[in-house]
Amino acid sequence: MTHTRDIPQSFWRDEQLPWLEMRSTWQSQQAYKRHHHSQLSIGAILEGGTCCLCDGKEYYLQVGDLIVIPPLVPHSCNPVNGQLRSYHMLYLDVRWCLANLPAQNNNQLLCTHAPVIHDTQLFQCYLDLVALMPQRQTTQITDAAQTLLRSLPLQSVTPESLSATSQYLRERLQSSLLNPPSLDELAHECHMRKETLIRTFKQDTGLTPGSYLNIMRIDYARQRLRAGDEIADVGYQSGFADQSHFHRTFVRYTAATPRQYAQGRSISDNN
């Protein structure tokens, strides 16, 4: 079994382009737990096969395929039959996307009815953008990202309102990363049975309250790691009781170790 720390991975970021992040992973069998991102996610399959469960539907991707995952859509992208797979994942800030798409506004939500794209020219456009990143050519990177974005089958919709219960749970969990209330406490506060609370939240968000809390914690941890905070401090700041719990949860939801994410490279046993 290959340890996550031994999988070659890089996370590309540039302070001049805070709206963009790129992940590149090579020869990986690592699976993800179901999660979502606040950004628009665009994946490119470079090697092997991938099964993507996105918004309740299953898609099979091969080399040369792109997949577009809208913000806040629960998904998982995992290897098929244990195959090794290599891929890029591009994450674009939603506000930047809306500002660079015609006739959009910040109150809209991006979506797509065709998440998988089989288009040789568009795939090459994606690879051309990736090739610019090591050169730190920020103007060319921005232009290429805009071209790619405007070529995607994106639509915008007015976000559906969550139920009052789910909205309350989201806000309660987001504000309580260090000391979250128990499900029993939340059920009491919402005047409903715990099972009903969980079912309502999952129907509205596609996630259980526990998964949502973990995603919020990992999102916060990524922010602090990008800012340069020490890994040991980040685990505590994100609400994890110990480093092993932080490490395991981070790997389950990102398929990368906290150190890989912070340093943007694969980690060997010697480090």
ZAFIDREN-706661 format. One line per field, with one value per residue: residue number from 1; chain; x, y, z of N, C-alpha, C in turn. Coordinates in Angstrom, 3 decimals, decimal comma. Each point is the difference from the previous one (the first is absolute). Layout:
<recs>
i: (NUM:...)
ch: (A:...)
n.east: (X:...)
n.north: (Y:...)
n.up: (Z:...)
ca.east: (X:...)
ca.north: (Y:...)
ca.up: (Z:...)
c.east: (X:...)
c.north: (Y:...)
c.up: (Z:...)
</recs>
This chain:
<recs>
i: (1:2:3:4:5:6:7:8:9:10:11:12:13:14:15:16:17:18:19:20:21:22:23:24:25:26:27:28:29:30:31:32:33:34:35:36:37:38:39:40:41:42:43:44:45:46:47:48:49:50:51:52:53:54:55:56:57:58:59:60:61:62:63:64:65:66:67:68:69:70:71:72:73:74:75:76:77:78:79:80:81:82:83:84:85:86:87:88:89:90:91:92:93:94:95:96:97:98:99:100:101:102:103:104:105:106:107:108:109:110:111:112:113:114:115:116:117:118:119:120:121:122:123:124:125:126:127:128:129:130:131:132:133:134:135:136:137:138:139:140:141:142:143:144:145:146:147:148:149:150:151:152:153:154:155:156:157:158:159:160:161:162:163:164:165:166:167:168:169:170:171:172:173:174:175:176:177:178:179:180:181:182:183:184:185:186:187:188:189:190:191:192:193:194:195:196:197:198:199:200:201:202:203:204:205:206:207:208:209:210:211:212:213:214:215:216:217:218:219:220:221:222:223:224:225:226:227:228:229:230:231:232:233:234:235:236:237:238:239:240:241:242:243:244:245:246:247:248:249:250:251:252:253:254:255:256:257:258:259:260:261:262:263:264:265:266:267:268:269:270:271)
ch: (A:A:A:A:A:A:A:A:A:A:A:A:A:A:A:A:A:A:A:A:A:A:A:A:A:A:A:A:A:A:A:A:A:A:A:A:A:A:A:A:A:A:A:A:A:A:A:A:A:A:A:A:A:A:A:A:A:A:A:A:A:A:A:A:A:A:A:A:A:A:A:A:A:A:A:A:A:A:A:A:A:A:A:A:A:A:A:A:A:A:A:A:A:A:A:A:A:A:A:A:A:A:A:A:A:A:A:A:A:A:A:A:A:A:A:A:A:A:A:A:A:A:A:A:A:A:A:A:A:A:A:A:A:A:A:A:A:A:A:A:A:A:A:A:A:A:A:A:A:A:A:A:A:A:A:A:A:A:A:A:A:A:A:A:A:A:A:A:A:A:A:A:A:A:A:A:A:A:A:A:A:A:A:A:A:A:A:A:A:A:A:A:A:A:A:A:A:A:A:A:A:A:A:A:A:A:A:A:A:A:A:A:A:A:A:A:A:A:A:A:A:A:A:A:A:A:A:A:A:A:A:A:A:A:A:A:A:A:A:A:A:A:A:A:A:A:A:A:A:A:A:A:A:A:A:A:A:A:A:A:A:A:A:A:A:A:A:A:A:A:A)
n.east: (0,837:-0,286:0,905:-0,947:0,843:-0,108:-1,235:0,582:0,024:-0,651:0,099:-0,447:0,659:-0,588:0,741:0,491:-0,280:-0,518:-0,506:1,252:-0,291:1,152:-0,637:1,164:-0,589:1,011:-0,455:-1,231:-0,129:0,392:-0,941:-1,085:-0,264:-1,295:0,125:0,194:0,052:0,496:1,056:0,092:-0,237:1,158:-0,343:1,244:-0,470:1,149:-0,450:-0,366:-0,858:-1,035:-0,551:-0,821:-0,293:-0,817:-0,414:0,401:0,797:0,134:1,285:0,325:1,189:0,449:1,172:0,240:-0,640:-0,916:0,020:-1,192:0,472:-1,273:0,064:0,439:0,360:-0,648:1,222:0,354:1,312:-0,298:1,090:0,078:-0,575:0,318:-0,417:1,246:-0,103:0,117:0,036:-0,550:-0,010:-0,806:0,320:-1,183:0,383:-1,120:0,423:1,195:-0,562:-0,811:1,116:0,401:-1,236:-0,407:-0,576:1,019:-0,487:0,401:-1,247:0,719:-0,468:1,269:-0,444:-0,092:-0,610:1,236:0,176:-0,216:1,222:-0,398:1,037:0,597:-0,630:-1,101:0,242:0,359:-1,095:-0,543:0,578:-0,401:-1,123:-0,036:0,351:-0,884:-0,516:0,831:-0,442:-1,039:-0,523:-0,178:0,431:0,945:0,303:-0,146:0,654:0,880:-0,016:-0,009:0,912:0,634:-0,109:0,233:0,835:-0,194:-0,706:0,264:-0,844:-0,838:-0,216:-1,171:0,830:-0,270:-1,030:0,891:-0,419:-0,887:-0,347:0,137:-0,614:-0,822:-0,093:-0,059:-0,779:-0,724:0,148:-0,252:-0,814:0,042:0,992:0,341:-1,247:-0,171:-1,248:-0,478:-0,223:0,164:1,043:0,465:-0,284:0,520:1,044:-0,070:-0,180:0,936:-0,381:1,018:-0,714:-1,036:0,742:0,578:-1,193:-0,486:1,063:-0,031:-1,326:0,303:0,988:-0,554:0,081:0,609:-0,576:0,327:-0,399:-1,094:-0,048:0,275:-0,887:-0,809:0,285:-0,143:-1,098:-0,318:0,271:-0,612:-0,941:0,058:-0,051:-0,909:-0,474:0,427:-1,166:0,522:0,316:0,835:0,261:0,110:0,514:0,629:0,473:0,100:0,315:1,181:-0,383:0,478:1,311:-0,111:-0,930:0,719:1,104:-0,642:-0,606:1,131:0,619:-0,971:0,087:1,313:0,187:0,341:1,260:-0,157:1,044:-0,572:-1,128:0,621:0,707:-1,126:0,325:0,476:-0,365:1,277:0,294:0,936:-1,150)
n.north: (-1,194:0,925:0,561:0,766:-0,033:-1,212:0,461:0,077:1,104:0,959:1,091:0,489:1,011:1,176:0,748:0,126:-1,287:0,704:0,213:-0,444:-1,299:-0,648:-1,143:-0,610:-1,131:-0,794:-0,985:0,418:-0,783:1,152:-0,415:0,688:0,606:-0,171:1,013:1,267:0,881:1,079:-0,524:0,505:-1,306:-0,076:-1,255:-0,450:-1,049:-0,295:-0,850:-1,196:-0,696:0,805:-0,369:0,869:0,083:0,643:0,645:-1,151:0,383:-1,153:0,375:-0,573:0,347:0,322:-0,434:1,282:-0,508:0,975:0,400:0,570:0,373:0,354:1,231:-0,533:-0,611:-0,831:-0,504:-1,036:0,000:-1,261:-0,751:-0,496:-0,935:0,960:0,504:0,110:1,212:0,826:1,154:1,013:0,841:0,763:0,895:0,504:1,121:-0,195:0,905:-0,575:-1,209:0,422:0,559:-1,220:-0,187:0,059:1,138:-0,053:-0,395:0,647:0,194:-0,299:-1,209:-0,369:-0,513:-1,306:-0,220:0,357:-0,637:-1,052:0,378:-0,458:0,760:-0,461:0,950:-0,240:-1,302:0,271:0,709:-1,017:-0,893:0,836:0,106:-1,309:-0,044:0,976:-0,842:-0,971:0,640:-0,091:-0,305:0,921:0,877:-0,822:-0,263:1,271:0,349:-0,953:0,418:1,237:-0,340:-0,729:0,930:0,878:-1,039:0,074:-1,126:1,221:-0,117:0,994:-0,239:0,363:0,091:-1,287:0,458:-0,116:-1,130:0,530:-1,292:-0,268:1,135:-0,290:-1,255:0,448:0,988:-0,893:-0,874:0,920:0,358:-1,348:0,337:0,843:0,340:-0,886:0,372:-0,845:-1,117:-0,552:0,813:-0,263:-1,278:0,156:0,660:-0,990:-0,552:-0,890:-1,173:-0,625:-1,102:0,731:0,466:-1,177:-0,584:0,980:-0,025:-1,332:0,081:0,955:-0,673:-1,223:0,552:-0,840:0,363:-1,271:-0,402:0,739:-0,394:-1,231:0,206:0,585:-1,002:-0,865:0,653:0,101:-1,306:-0,153:0,814:-0,627:-1,157:0,535:0,406:-1,277:-0,254:-0,277:-1,184:-0,090:1,264:-0,299:-1,164:0,668:0,943:-1,137:-0,232:-0,486:-1,070:-0,646:-0,103:-1,161:0,524:1,097:-0,743:-0,897:0,990:0,680:-1,158:-0,327:1,297:-0,110:-1,239:0,831:-0,005:0,449:-0,789:-0,952:0,261:0,020:-1,062:-0,567:-1,069:-1,117:-0,784:-0,141:-1,247:0,605:0,560)
n.up: (0,000:-0,896:0,816:0,489:1,028:-0,568:-0,122:-1,195:0,708:-0,648:0,731:-1,143:0,569:-0,202:0,816:-1,222:0,153:0,994:-1,208:-0,075:-0,070:-0,140:-0,100:0,103:-0,354:0,343:-0,808:0,176:1,086:0,493:0,848:-0,331:1,147:0,017:-0,842:0,313:-0,995:0,565:-0,634:-1,218:-0,128:-0,632:-0,271:-0,161:-0,662:0,582:0,919:-0,481:0,725:-0,007:1,131:-0,544:1,272:-0,825:1,075:0,545:-1,009:-0,651:-0,102:-1,167:0,450:-1,216:-0,447:0,206:1,062:-0,036:1,263:-0,052:1,180:-0,004:0,463:1,133:-1,131:0,801:0,145:-0,712:-0,186:-0,245:0,230:-1,221:0,770:0,854:-1,174:-0,397:0,501:-1,022:0,635:-0,632:1,034:-0,707:0,930:-0,400:0,582:0,668:0,878:-0,151:0,112:0,953:0,478:-0,388:0,405:-1,255:0,343:0,851:1,157:1,063:-0,402:-1,073:-0,292:-0,187:-1,143:-0,204:-1,175:-0,370:1,184:-0,799:-0,359:-1,190:0,125:-1,073:-0,659:0,689:-0,155:-1,254:-0,052:0,661:-0,803:-0,942:0,695:0,184:-1,287:0,091:0,871:-0,376:-1,084:0,830:-1,175:0,957:-0,881:-0,482:1,274:0,319:-1,105:0,266:1,256:-0,444:-0,902:0,911:0,927:-0,976:-0,061:1,301:0,057:0,419:0,977:0,159:1,269:0,399:1,020:0,174:0,655:0,988:0,535:0,812:0,099:-1,302:-0,246:0,990:-0,444:-1,239:0,351:0,661:-0,985:-0,935:0,969:-0,111:-0,820:0,968:0,148:-0,979:-0,153:0,893:-0,685:1,188:0,193:-1,222:0,208:1,203:-0,524:-0,888:1,202:-0,276:-0,449:0,591:-0,179:0,412:0,985:0,167:-0,082:0,743:0,787:-0,029:0,131:0,862:0,588:0,079:1,215:0,822:1,138:0,298:-1,208:0,134:1,278:-0,405:-0,983:0,877:0,808:-0,996:-0,382:1,282:0,144:-1,172:0,444:1,170:-0,653:-0,838:1,169:0,082:0,595:1,184:-0,515:1,032:-0,277:-1,289:0,370:0,954:-0,827:-0,678:1,266:-0,410:0,683:-1,067:-0,180:0,623:0,788:0,179:0,121:0,742:0,649:0,076:0,218:0,864:0,301:0,000:0,498:0,968:0,391:1,250:0,153:-0,734:0,626:1,154:-0,361:-0,438:0,698:-0,565:0,999:0,227:0,264:-0,717:-0,366)
ca.east: (-0,837:0,776:-0,412:-0,323:1,181:0,937:-0,577:0,465:-1,070:0,408:-1,074:0,561:-0,672:0,768:-0,606:-0,568:-1,206:-0,628:-1,249:0,321:0,867:0,094:0,521:0,421:0,225:0,507:0,068:-0,648:-1,187:-0,633:-1,403:-0,495:-1,352:-0,875:0,307:-0,250:0,910:-0,661:0,420:-0,291:1,073:0,096:0,986:0,473:0,537:1,228:0,377:-0,894:-1,425:-0,527:-1,439:-0,379:-1,375:-0,170:-1,391:-0,862:0,112:1,301:0,623:1,290:0,887:1,197:1,052:-0,449:-1,279:-0,094:-1,234:-0,274:-0,770:-0,404:0,238:-0,876:-0,643:0,680:0,537:1,213:0,623:0,838:0,516:-0,839:0,600:1,345:0,971:0,722:-0,482:0,684:-0,975:0,097:-1,243:0,096:-1,012:-0,167:-0,859:-1,300:-0,157:0,792:-0,711:-1,171:0,469:0,585:-0,998:-0,930:-1,380:-0,144:0,146:0,468:-1,094:-0,280:0,729:0,404:-0,379:0,143:-0,786:0,880:1,262:1,121:0,251:0,896:0,313:1,463:0,513:-0,166:0,969:1,298:-0,072:0,262:1,422:0,775:-0,046:0,881:1,388:0,410:0,124:1,380:0,703:-0,479:-0,441:-1,327:-0,926:-0,358:-0,803:-1,340:-0,655:-0,308:-1,070:-1,232:-0,386:-0,520:-1,256:-1,069:-0,274:-0,658:-1,471:-0,496:-1,209:-0,152:-1,353:-0,181:0,110:-1,197:0,102:-0,032:-1,014:0,436:0,774:1,333:0,719:0,410:1,079:1,216:0,565:0,414:1,231:1,062:0,458:0,359:0,979:0,801:-0,835:-1,315:-1,055:-0,306:-1,247:-1,100:-0,227:-0,580:-1,375:-0,776:-0,143:-0,896:-1,286:-0,326:0,781:1,336:-0,047:-0,657:0,965:1,025:-0,635:-0,324:1,242:0,558:-0,844:0,252:1,401:0,699:1,004:-0,438:0,602:1,377:0,852:0,055:0,920:1,364:0,367:0,273:1,278:1,081:0,102:0,700:1,386:0,698:0,268:1,103:1,228:0,425:0,523:1,309:-0,043:0,570:-0,987:-0,499:-0,925:-1,180:-0,878:-0,729:-0,842:-1,112:-0,934:0,327:0,512:1,403:0,581:-0,319:-1,371:0,103:0,661:-0,890:-1,152:0,499:0,259:-1,263:-0,773:0,796:0,924:1,348:0,323:0,137:1,337:0,005:-0,763:0,723:1,254:-0,216:0,842:-0,190:0,808:0,572:0,101:1,159:-0,333)
ca.north: (1,194:1,238:1,041:1,275:0,875:-0,426:0,275:1,305:0,979:1,393:0,985:1,240:1,224:1,217:1,080:0,983:-0,588:-0,674:-0,625:-1,229:-1,018:-1,195:-1,219:-1,038:-1,259:-0,986:-1,414:-0,111:-0,817:0,567:0,380:1,125:0,008:0,986:1,337:1,041:1,146:1,290:0,457:-0,793:-0,985:-0,537:-1,072:-0,558:-1,341:-0,174:-1,417:-0,865:0,290:0,601:0,001:1,212:0,125:1,452:0,421:-1,172:-0,757:-0,641:0,221:-0,671:0,864:-0,606:0,945:1,011:0,562:1,043:0,013:1,296:-0,209:1,320:0,266:-0,530:-1,251:-1,167:-0,891:-0,770:-0,463:-1,076:-0,892:-1,101:-1,335:0,093:0,497:1,239:1,084:1,281:1,038:1,370:0,629:1,460:0,598:1,408:0,723:0,256:1,427:0,266:-0,600:0,808:1,281:-0,211:-0,573:1,058:0,067:-0,684:0,863:-0,722:-0,700:-1,207:-1,217:-0,696:-1,402:-0,586:-1,214:-0,932:0,138:-0,682:0,606:-0,729:1,012:0,010:1,370:0,582:-0,686:0,611:1,348:-0,223:-0,333:1,217:0,802:-0,647:0,184:1,380:0,266:0,039:1,180:1,151:1,053:0,218:0,539:-1,089:-0,960:0,581:-0,061:-1,400:-0,424:0,618:-0,712:-1,305:0,199:0,404:-1,104:-1,077:0,020:0,466:0,797:0,599:-0,076:0,589:-1,093:-0,395:0,255:-1,162:0,049:0,757:-0,912:-0,218:1,265:0,153:-0,960:0,450:1,149:-0,462:-0,787:0,874:0,884:-0,802:-1,007:-0,458:-0,676:-0,130:-0,652:-1,375:-0,151:0,059:1,405:0,656:-0,473:0,674:1,407:0,083:-0,578:-1,163:-1,197:0,020:-0,663:0,927:1,080:-0,493:-0,236:1,300:0,655:-0,724:0,288:1,367:0,290:-1,165:-0,419:-0,074:1,076:-0,333:0,224:1,440:0,559:-0,362:0,776:1,368:-0,034:-0,186:1,256:0,959:-0,461:0,354:1,439:0,277:-0,575:0,912:1,205:-0,299:-0,419:-1,310:-1,063:-0,354:1,054:-0,021:-1,067:0,484:1,134:-0,502:-0,705:-1,412:-0,234:-0,403:0,052:-1,191:0,192:1,018:-0,587:-0,990:0,667:0,783:-0,941:-0,566:0,978:0,661:-0,955:0,542:0,274:1,433:0,483:0,115:1,187:1,201:0,146:-0,142:-1,046:-1,275:-0,134:-1,338:-0,474:0,610:1,360)
ca.up: (0,000:-0,082:0,932:-0,652:0,011:-1,047:-1,317:-0,508:-0,105:0,149:0,094:-0,560:0,415:-0,240:0,777:-0,920:-0,586:1,138:-0,429:-0,726:0,596:-0,838:0,609:-0,941:0,715:-0,950:0,367:1,305:0,227:1,188:-0,168:0,785:0,518:-0,634:0,509:-0,981:0,021:-0,223:-1,327:-1,190:-0,165:-1,358:0,022:-1,268:0,206:-0,773:-0,035:0,750:-0,002:1,224:0,193:0,715:0,463:0,078:0,146:-0,014:-1,242:-0,161:-1,302:-0,174:-0,771:-0,569:-0,377:-0,938:0,424:1,009:0,776:0,608:1,227:0,502:1,421:1,046:-0,414:0,578:-1,017:0,260:-1,252:0,498:-1,045:-0,450:0,179:0,543:-0,975:0,237:-0,851:0,104:-0,341:0,487:0,450:0,011:0,867:-0,329:0,917:-0,623:-0,303:-1,202:-1,129:-0,330:-0,535:-1,319:-0,896:-0,413:0,508:1,280:1,167:1,180:0,661:-0,765:0,311:-1,214:-0,081:-1,325:-0,223:-0,716:0,728:-0,664:-1,313:-0,901:-1,015:-0,122:-0,005:1,332:0,858:-0,291:0,581:1,424:0,155:-0,300:1,227:0,982:-0,427:0,287:1,428:0,516:-0,499:0,782:-0,914:0,565:-1,001:-0,910:0,765:0,136:-1,310:-0,309:0,909:-0,488:-1,221:0,410:0,720:-0,911:-0,929:0,728:-0,088:1,295:0,082:1,316:0,536:1,317:0,970:0,735:1,436:0,876:1,044:1,181:0,857:-0,569:0,075:1,394:0,262:-0,681:0,717:1,333:-0,132:-0,494:1,079:1,183:-0,414:1,128:1,011:-0,648:0,778:-0,389:-0,748:0,964:0,328:-1,171:-0,132:1,045:-0,388:-1,164:0,401:-0,823:0,286:-0,596:-1,302:-0,925:-0,233:-0,925:-1,302:-0,591:-0,420:-1,139:-1,160:-0,441:-0,323:-0,526:0,966:1,392:0,799:0,353:-1,173:-0,244:0,987:-0,396:-1,184:0,461:0,716:-0,964:-0,753:0,855:0,101:-1,242:0,044:0,929:-0,570:-1,063:0,636:0,558:1,401:0,291:-0,116:1,328:0,426:-0,866:0,458:1,177:-0,398:-0,810:0,868:0,183:1,345:-0,044:-1,338:-0,794:-0,498:-1,050:-1,164:-0,629:-0,602:-1,136:-1,086:-0,486:-0,773:-1,040:-0,619:0,140:1,397:0,272:-0,396:-1,458:-0,386:0,436:-0,704:-1,435:-0,586:0,671:1,202:0,136:1,385:0,652:0,423)
c.east: (0,877:-0,535:-0,247:1,231:0,984:-0,528:0,502:-1,185:0,585:-1,244:0,590:-0,847:0,918:-0,719:-0,638:-1,302:-0,770:-1,288:0,219:0,880:-0,023:0,586:0,378:0,376:0,356:-0,030:-0,603:-1,174:-0,821:-1,426:-0,338:-1,316:-0,805:0,217:-0,480:1,047:-0,814:0,346:-0,647:1,193:-0,034:1,124:0,344:0,655:1,179:0,370:-1,011:-1,450:-0,447:-1,515:-0,347:-1,482:-0,225:-1,489:-0,962:0,055:1,427:0,512:1,335:0,862:1,229:1,007:-0,530:-1,328:0,215:-1,294:-0,118:-0,923:-0,360:0,295:-1,082:-0,755:0,758:0,460:1,143:0,516:1,055:0,432:-0,977:0,770:1,466:1,058:0,749:-0,568:0,801:-0,950:0,461:-1,383:0,246:-1,158:-0,033:-1,000:-1,303:-0,169:0,792:-0,717:-1,174:0,398:0,517:-0,912:-1,001:-1,362:-0,220:0,058:0,288:-1,104:-0,339:0,873:0,335:-0,449:0,256:-0,865:0,820:1,378:1,202:0,128:1,009:0,305:1,518:0,566:-0,102:0,965:1,389:0,070:0,312:1,492:0,888:0,022:0,941:1,469:0,513:0,367:1,439:0,775:-0,404:-0,364:-1,442:-1,004:-0,472:-0,862:-1,431:-0,766:-0,428:-1,127:-1,335:-0,514:-0,611:-1,373:-1,152:-0,346:-0,765:-1,522:-0,636:-1,294:-0,054:-1,460:-0,042:0,036:-1,332:0,223:-0,022:-1,196:0,576:0,869:1,426:0,833:0,511:1,174:1,301:0,655:0,516:1,316:1,166:0,588:0,505:1,027:0,760:-0,812:-1,416:-1,026:-0,200:-1,290:-1,208:-0,315:-0,663:-1,463:-0,905:-0,246:-0,996:-1,370:-0,416:0,870:1,336:-0,012:-0,646:0,933:1,040:-0,585:-0,311:1,249:0,582:-0,824:0,315:1,408:0,737:1,029:-0,643:0,595:1,457:0,959:0,154:0,968:1,447:0,472:0,331:1,347:1,178:0,175:0,769:1,472:0,793:0,331:1,209:1,323:0,517:0,615:1,344:0,004:0,613:-1,095:-0,593:-0,996:-1,304:-0,976:-0,850:-0,960:-1,254:-0,972:0,282:0,707:1,469:0,463:-0,361:-1,412:-0,013:0,575:-0,941:-1,166:0,412:0,230:-1,303:-0,747:0,793:0,897:1,416:0,256:0,033:1,352:0,114:-0,720:0,768:1,237:-0,129:0,917:-0,270:0,994:0,517:0,069:1,139:-0,322:-0,838)
c.north: (1,252:1,020:1,302:0,891:-0,337:0,259:1,354:0,955:1,402:0,868:1,341:1,184:1,168:1,137:1,059:-0,488:-0,756:-0,739:-1,371:-0,912:-1,226:-1,149:-0,973:-1,238:-1,072:-1,394:-0,258:-0,966:0,548:0,452:1,177:-0,372:1,064:1,365:1,029:1,094:1,271:0,548:-0,830:-0,923:-0,567:-1,028:-0,477:-1,346:-0,229:-1,472:-0,787:0,419:0,529:-0,104:1,214:-0,062:1,469:0,330:-1,170:-0,841:-0,515:0,195:-0,744:0,811:-0,768:1,094:0,960:0,638:1,134:-0,206:1,347:-0,227:1,365:0,171:-0,629:-1,260:-1,177:-0,957:-0,828:-0,491:-1,032:-0,955:-1,128:-1,303:0,078:0,493:1,208:1,071:1,260:1,075:1,370:0,402:1,494:0,548:1,505:0,643:0,405:1,467:0,388:-0,546:0,874:1,339:-0,141:-0,747:1,091:-0,145:-0,809:1,029:-0,855:-0,730:-1,321:-1,165:-0,711:-1,450:-0,489:-1,242:-1,047:0,048:-0,638:0,526:-0,857:0,942:0,156:1,410:0,640:-0,644:0,602:1,419:-0,060:-0,268:1,207:0,923:-0,572:0,255:1,405:0,212:0,002:1,240:1,279:1,188:0,353:0,529:-1,095:-1,050:0,499:-0,087:-1,433:-0,522:0,585:-0,711:-1,355:0,148:0,274:-1,079:-1,141:0,121:0,394:0,790:0,621:-0,047:0,758:-1,122:-0,297:0,242:-1,327:0,114:0,764:-0,864:-0,165:1,273:0,236:-0,926:0,455:1,134:-0,410:-0,750:0,865:0,868:-0,765:-1,072:-0,574:-0,807:-0,169:-0,640:-1,428:-0,030:0,041:1,442:0,730:-0,406:0,683:1,457:0,171:-0,634:-1,131:-1,180:0,069:-0,605:0,912:1,150:-0,415:-0,174:1,318:0,682:-0,686:0,230:1,380:0,218:-1,156:-0,566:-0,179:1,186:-0,278:0,221:1,487:0,670:-0,314:0,802:1,438:0,064:-0,128:1,243:1,042:-0,381:0,353:1,495:0,310:-0,574:0,875:1,265:-0,240:-0,408:-1,388:-1,064:-0,363:1,033:-0,056:-1,081:0,436:1,119:-0,461:-0,850:-1,469:-0,207:-0,383:-0,041:-1,210:0,109:1,024:-0,599:-0,957:0,679:0,806:-0,917:-0,541:0,970:0,662:-0,950:0,560:0,197:1,512:0,555:0,125:1,268:1,268:0,255:-0,156:-0,999:-1,303:-0,113:-1,431:-0,379:0,681:1,395:0,009)
c.up: (0,000:0,993:-0,753:-0,088:-1,108:-1,410:-0,484:-0,211:0,117:0,040:-0,406:0,422:-0,307:0,724:-0,900:-0,648:1,089:-0,345:-0,630:0,850:-0,897:0,811:-1,112:0,802:-1,017:0,618:1,391:-0,038:1,168:-0,305:0,916:0,672:-0,739:0,655:-1,018:0,153:-0,181:-1,382:-1,115:-0,221:-1,410:-0,012:-1,392:0,284:-0,944:-0,186:0,820:-0,105:1,340:0,001:0,852:0,347:0,298:0,040:-0,177:-1,256:-0,163:-1,421:-0,023:-0,965:-0,456:-0,336:-1,061:0,365:1,001:0,779:0,708:1,194:0,577:1,481:0,882:-0,399:0,607:-1,094:0,575:-1,336:0,359:-1,103:-0,320:0,155:0,445:-0,964:0,557:-0,920:0,287:-0,493:0,479:0,515:0,120:0,839:-0,261:0,955:-0,700:-0,369:-1,240:-1,227:-0,429:-0,606:-1,427:-0,963:-0,369:0,672:1,271:1,126:1,222:0,758:-0,686:0,476:-1,300:0,042:-1,421:-0,083:-0,751:0,638:-0,684:-1,426:-0,763:-1,169:-0,059:0,076:1,377:0,997:-0,210:0,561:1,491:0,231:-0,291:1,217:1,051:-0,328:0,302:1,467:0,521:-0,431:0,727:-0,901:0,338:-1,025:-0,938:0,707:0,135:-1,309:-0,334:0,882:-0,428:-1,249:0,332:0,653:-0,956:-1,028:0,664:-0,094:1,338:-0,170:1,385:0,411:1,316:1,028:0,675:1,488:0,757:0,939:1,193:0,906:-0,515:0,018:1,412:0,316:-0,639:0,774:1,373:-0,076:-0,463:1,112:1,216:-0,331:1,186:1,000:-0,547:0,931:-0,473:-0,808:0,937:0,381:-1,156:-0,192:1,027:-0,381:-1,141:0,265:-0,939:0,407:-0,737:-1,398:-1,054:-0,360:-1,038:-1,401:-0,714:-0,540:-1,228:-1,261:-0,583:-0,529:-0,658:0,950:1,372:0,768:0,371:-1,157:-0,283:0,971:-0,376:-1,203:0,391:0,729:-0,963:-0,865:0,800:0,130:-1,252:-0,038:0,875:-0,519:-1,136:0,579:0,674:1,452:0,156:0,006:1,353:0,508:-0,788:0,443:1,178:-0,379:-0,743:0,805:0,207:1,337:0,015:-1,453:-0,856:-0,577:-1,128:-1,273:-0,733:-0,717:-1,220:-1,203:-0,575:-0,902:-1,125:-0,777:-0,057:1,489:0,229:-0,446:-1,520:-0,437:0,344:-0,855:-1,503:-0,656:0,736:1,137:0,089:1,474:0,740:0,540:1,255)
</recs>
